[in-house]
Amino acid sequence: MPEAPPPRCALCPAPAVTTARAGGAGEIPVCAAHGPHAPAPRRHKYGAKVETVDGVRFASRREARRYRQLKALADAGAVANLRLQVRYPIAVNGVTICTYVADFVYNEGGPAGPEVVEDCKGYRTPEYRLKKKLMRAVYGVEIRET
C-alpha cells in the first residue's frame, strides 16, 4: 500500500509542520510561516486596504475604484494610453533628489489629448506635498488629485 503524502499547509503549498485552530473548524495543518506564532499581517500606516483588480494589486480601495473608472473611460474612448505606477526621477542640477511614482498617467480626450498625471490621495503627507511641488518645478506638471 503506498504511503500517504505528507500533509500540506492549508494556506500555502508548503509542507505542514504543525496545526492551528481554525475558528471553530477544529485544527488545520499549517507550515512554519503560518504557524500559531507567525507574525500577524502588517496594517497599512494610514489604514488603506489592499485590493486586486484584473490581476493588478492596488495600495488602496480608492486607487482600485479609480482604476475601474479610468478603465471604463478608456473603453469608451474618453481617455487613452492609460499607464499605472509611472516613475518620474526628480533631478536638480544633475543630482537625483528623489523619484515620484504617479498612480495613473493617461491622455484625456483621446491619444492626441493632453497628458494627465493623477494620484489617488487620502492623506497628503509632507513628503507627497514636497514631491508635488518638485514635479511642478522640474517637469512643469500639475498632479491631479482624486
Secondary structure, DSSP 8 states (H G I E B T S, - for coil): -------B-SSSSSB--EEEE-TTS-EEEE-GGGSTT-------TT----EEETTEEESSHHHHHHHHHHHHHHHHTSEEEEEEEEEEEEEETTEEEEEEEEEEEEEETSTTS-EEEEE--SS--HHHHHHHHHHHHHH----EE-
